[in-house]
Amino acid sequence: MKKITLLWSDNDPREGFSDDRFIDDLNLGALFNLNPTPGGPDKKTLLSKYITKDQATIARRCEIFQKLLSASPDFVENLTASTALLRNLSSLSSRRGDVETDAETALYSVKEIEVYLSCIESFHNTLENAPDCAAFNELRTEIEEEFSSEDYAVLKSEEQKQKQKIELVKSVTIAVNLDAQLRPIEAGVVSIEDHAFKSESIVDRLLRRGGTAENGTSVTPLLPASKGSSAAERAALKDAILAILNRFFHSTIKSWSPQIHRFVLSRAQTLCAVLPELEFILICSSVLRSLREKGFPLCVPVFSSEDHVRSLYNPRMALSGSRMVKNDLDFDSSGRIYILTGPNRGGKSVYLESVGVFYSMLHLGLLLPAEQAEVSPVGEIITHFNKELPTEYGESRFGEECKTIAALSREMAPDTLFLFDEALSGTSGEEARYIAEEILRAYSEIGLRGIFSTHLHELCPEIPSINEGNPRSKLDHLSMAIDPVSHERLFSAVRGAGSGKSYAMDIARKYGLTKDSILSNRLQ
């Protein structure tokens, strides 16, 4: 069986993003509930390893998720069950190193082969009804070749023989000679039986003529091996029994063909290598199916030199049942960098997160949370969200933030997408405005795409002067809208919506904090 991959195109160099901080900042771990194995990589690493910049890989994965969303529930259920079998096989293979005796080796070998054969048969039956998709077609071809091969038939026959040998052992009779102090001096196996002993009481013996035990009946009541014994005693009992069984299984192990054993190991490893990909596919398709069932649109990206996204939404909030407002996004010749302003709790962070999740899903190869999307893949996603930063002794929060942004800026390249949320909020308006303007001038010269969410409305009038030098990326303004009549937050992002200086007055009117409102409403 040749190496199988479902998620990668043949020519994908598998170059992900060098910076994975965006995964935590955008709450991707909460959206895609991947289950890290104990001692294995964490959720961030699991997501990061599937990031791709290759358009063919993105298209390949989108086809998988499109087909899964339209597939019958039976197929998805059977694929999930086959994947569970494969997970058992992987678990058995990983625990093989803990086996210490011939008896355990025999049991593991037979069990491992049994599960491997079950996996092949399960995938064979499941993929017969798989939707027409490049990834599933390739996997079906490999599984079908294995299932129909002479090697598989021989292995299945051999597995049945070895399984019967091991399953014959139901009980062991042990003889022990004792000295005058009742200490064991000799021990040996009297017989290995194909039936289990039955426990009987003293009354049972008395009611029987002669009072002797029948064949296969214990002369004393059988007790659980763990009852009333210490850990050391249980270990000693296990060692004694395994030593006895080793003698029985010695010939079985010797007769086990080394070629068959190596064959199974190599085939199992090849099949187990595709397990993480199948788990990723099933978890992500479950998220997409939930969005579709709740009535939210999903689209396949169309690759373009500019980005035009319609009815973009935040999938994490959509699944939580929160109020959802859809917005547009454009990165084009008139604006590739946006200054995003708006009132507190007006939706700036939610919009910023929705943009970040959108591009993350693009580079994971998923269907996108929007009505339609023309996009250009990015080289990195660099995020800086407003949260507590660790500070060194004598360093202010503002100073630490400046150091962080300077470090992030060294990673910027023309194809980078940056998303900054309320940056430079830890100092006076004039200082922050000056530094922010310098940052944005530099980023526009580099040619980045990105959004600079800020409370610094004074930056907006500087947009024309920054654009005067015809930089590689022009600046534009986005603002979170407020209803002009009710002064309620609308949570919609409006492009080129003015200076943003009116938010305070809108909020003041809403809460009756204008001079006229205060004077007219005060108690006389």
Secondary structure in CASP SS format (residue, H / E / C, confidence):
PFRMAT SS
TARGET T0000
AUTHOR 0000-0000-0000
METHOD secondary structure of the structure
MODEL  1
M C 1.00
K C 1.00
K C 1.00
I C 1.00
T C 1.00
L C 1.00
L C 1.00
W C 1.00
S C 1.00
D C 1.00
N C 1.00
D C 1.00
P C 1.00
R C 1.00
E C 1.00
G C 1.00
F C 1.00
S C 1.00
D C 1.00
D C 1.00
R H 1.00
F H 1.00
I H 1.00
D H 1.00
D H 1.00
L C 1.00
N C 1.00
L H 1.00
G H 1.00
A H 1.00
L H 1.00
F C 1.00
N C 1.00
L C 1.00
N C 1.00
P C 1.00
T C 1.00
P C 1.00
G C 1.00
G C 1.00
P C 1.00
D C 1.00
K H 1.00
K H 1.00
T H 1.00
L H 1.00
L H 1.00
S H 1.00
K C 1.00
Y C 1.00
I C 1.00
T C 1.00
K C 1.00
D C 1.00
Q H 1.00
A H 1.00
T H 1.00
I H 1.00
A H 1.00
R H 1.00
R H 1.00
C H 1.00
E H 1.00
I H 1.00
F H 1.00
Q H 1.00
K H 1.00
L H 1.00
L H 1.00
S H 1.00
A C 1.00
S C 1.00
P H 1.00
D H 1.00
F H 1.00
V H 1.00
E H 1.00
N H 1.00
L H 1.00
T H 1.00
A H 1.00
S H 1.00
T H 1.00
A H 1.00
L H 1.00
L H 1.00
R H 1.00
N H 1.00
L H 1.00
S H 1.00
S H 1.00
L H 1.00
S H 1.00
S H 1.00
R H 1.00
R H 1.00
G H 1.00
D H 1.00
V C 1.00
E C 1.00
T C 1.00
D H 1.00
A H 1.00
E H 1.00
T H 1.00
A H 1.00
L H 1.00
Y H 1.00
S H 1.00
V H 1.00
K H 1.00
E H 1.00
I H 1.00
E H 1.00
V H 1.00
Y H 1.00
L H 1.00
S H 1.00
C H 1.00
I H 1.00
E H 1.00
S H 1.00
F H 1.00
H H 1.00
N H 1.00
T H 1.00
L H 1.00
E C 1.00
N C 1.00
A C 1.00
P C 1.00
D C 1.00
C C 1.00
A H 1.00
A H 1.00
F H 1.00
N H 1.00
E H 1.00
L H 1.00
R H 1.00
T H 1.00
E H 1.00
I H 1.00
E H 1.00
E H 1.00
E H 1.00
F H 1.00
S C 1.00
S C 1.00
E H 1.00
D H 1.00
Y H 1.00
A H 1.00
V H 1.00
L H 1.00
K H 1.00
S H 1.00
E H 1.00
E H 1.00
Q H 1.00
K H 1.00
Q H 1.00
K H 1.00
Q H 1.00
K H 1.00
I H 1.00
E H 1.00
L C 1.00
V C 1.00
K C 1.00
S E 1.00
V E 1.00
T E 1.00
I E 1.00
A E 1.00
V E 1.00
N E 1.00
L E 1.00
D C 1.00
A C 1.00
Q C 1.00
L C 1.00
R C 1.00
P E 1.00
I E 1.00
E E 1.00
A E 1.00
G E 1.00
V E 1.00
V E 1.00
S E 1.00
I E 1.00
E E 1.00
D C 1.00
H C 1.00
A C 1.00
F C 1.00
K E 1.00
S C 1.00
E C 1.00
S C 1.00
I H 1.00
V H 1.00
D H 1.00
R H 1.00
L H 1.00
L C 1.00
R C 1.00
R H 1.00
G H 1.00
G H 1.00
T C 1.00
A C 1.00
E C 1.00
N C 1.00
G C 1.00
T E 1.00
S C 1.00
V C 1.00
T C 1.00
P C 1.00
L C 1.00
L C 1.00
P C 1.00
A C 1.00
S C 1.00
K C 1.00
G C 1.00
S C 1.00
S C 1.00
A H 1.00
A H 1.00
E H 1.00
R H 1.00
A H 1.00
A H 1.00
L H 1.00
K H 1.00
D H 1.00
A H 1.00
I H 1.00
L H 1.00
A H 1.00
I H 1.00
L H 1.00
N H 1.00
R H 1.00
F H 1.00
F H 1.00
H H 1.00
S H 1.00
T H 1.00
I H 1.00
K H 1.00
S H 1.00
W C 1.00
S C 1.00
P H 1.00
Q H 1.00
I H 1.00
H H 1.00
R H 1.00
F H 1.00
V H 1.00
L H 1.00
S H 1.00
R H 1.00
A H 1.00
Q H 1.00
T H 1.00
L H 1.00
C H 1.00
A C 1.00
V C 1.00
L H 1.00
P H 1.00
E H 1.00
L H 1.00
E H 1.00
F H 1.00
I H 1.00
L H 1.00
I H 1.00
C H 1.00
S H 1.00
S H 1.00
V H 1.00
L H 1.00
R H 1.00
S H 1.00
L H 1.00
R H 1.00
E H 1.00
K C 1.00
G C 1.00
F C 1.00
P C 1.00
L C 1.00
C E 1.00
V C 1.00
P C 1.00
V E 1.00
F E 1.00
S C 1.00
S C 1.00
E C 1.00
D E 1.00
H E 1.00
V E 1.00
R E 1.00
S E 1.00
L E 1.00
Y C 1.00
N C 1.00
P H 1.00
R H 1.00
M H 1.00
A H 1.00
L H 1.00
S H 1.00
G C 1.00
S C 1.00
R C 1.00
M C 1.00
V C 1.00
K C 1.00
N E 1.00
D E 1.00
L E 1.00
D E 1.00
F E 1.00
D E 1.00
S C 1.00
S C 1.00
G E 1.00
R C 1.00
I E 1.00
Y E 1.00
I E 1.00
L E 1.00
T E 1.00
G C 1.00
P C 1.00
N C 1.00
R C 1.00
G C 1.00
G C 1.00
K H 1.00
S H 1.00
V H 1.00
Y H 1.00
L H 1.00
E H 1.00
S H 1.00
V H 1.00
G H 1.00
V H 1.00
F H 1.00
Y H 1.00
S H 1.00
M H 1.00
L H 1.00
H H 1.00
L H 1.00
G C 1.00
L C 1.00
L C 1.00
L E 1.00
P C 1.00
A C 1.00
E C 1.00
Q E 1.00
A E 1.00
E E 1.00
V E 1.00
S C 1.00
P C 1.00
V C 1.00
G C 1.00
E E 1.00
I E 1.00
I E 1.00
T E 1.00
H E 1.00
F C 1.00
N C 1.00
K C 1.00
E C 1.00
L C 1.00
P C 1.00
T C 1.00
E C 1.00
Y C 1.00
G C 1.00
E C 1.00
S C 1.00
R H 1.00
F H 1.00
G H 1.00
E H 1.00
E H 1.00
C H 1.00
K H 1.00
T H 1.00
I H 1.00
A H 1.00
A H 1.00
L H 1.00
S H 1.00
R C 1.00
E C 1.00
M C 1.00
A C 1.00
P C 1.00
D C 1.00
T E 1.00
L E 1.00
F E 1.00
L E 1.00
F E 1.00
D E 1.00
E C 1.00
A C 1.00
L C 1.00
S C 1.00
G C 1.00
T C 1.00
S C 1.00
G H 1.00
E H 1.00
E H 1.00
A H 1.00
R H 1.00
Y H 1.00
I H 1.00
A H 1.00
E H 1.00
E H 1.00
I H 1.00
L H 1.00
R H 1.00
A H 1.00
Y H 1.00
S H 1.00
E H 1.00
I H 1.00
G C 1.00
L C 1.00
R E 1.00
G E 1.00
I E 1.00
F E 1.00
S E 1.00
T C 1.00
H C 1.00
L C 1.00
H H 1.00
E H 1.00
L H 1.00
C H 1.00
P H 1.00
E H 1.00
I H 1.00
P H 1.00
S H 1.00
I H 1.00
N H 1.00
E C 1.00
G C 1.00
N C 1.00
P C 1.00
R C 1.00
S C 1.00
K C 1.00
L E 1.00
D E 1.00
H E 1.00
L E 1.00
S E 1.00
M E 1.00
A E 1.00
I E 1.00
D C 1.00
P C 1.00
V C 1.00
S C 1.00
H C 1.00
E C 1.00
R E 1.00
L E 1.00
F E 1.00
S E 1.00
A E 1.00
V E 1.00
R E 1.00
G C 1.00
A C 1.00
G C 1.00
S C 1.00
G C 1.00
K C 1.00
S C 1.00
Y H 1.00
A H 1.00
M H 1.00
D H 1.00
I H 1.00
A H 1.00
R H 1.00
K H 1.00
Y C 1.00
G C 1.00
L C 1.00
T C 1.00
K H 1.00
D H 1.00
S H 1.00
I H 1.00
L H 1.00
S H 1.00
N H 1.00
R C 1.00
L C 1.00
Q C 1.00
END
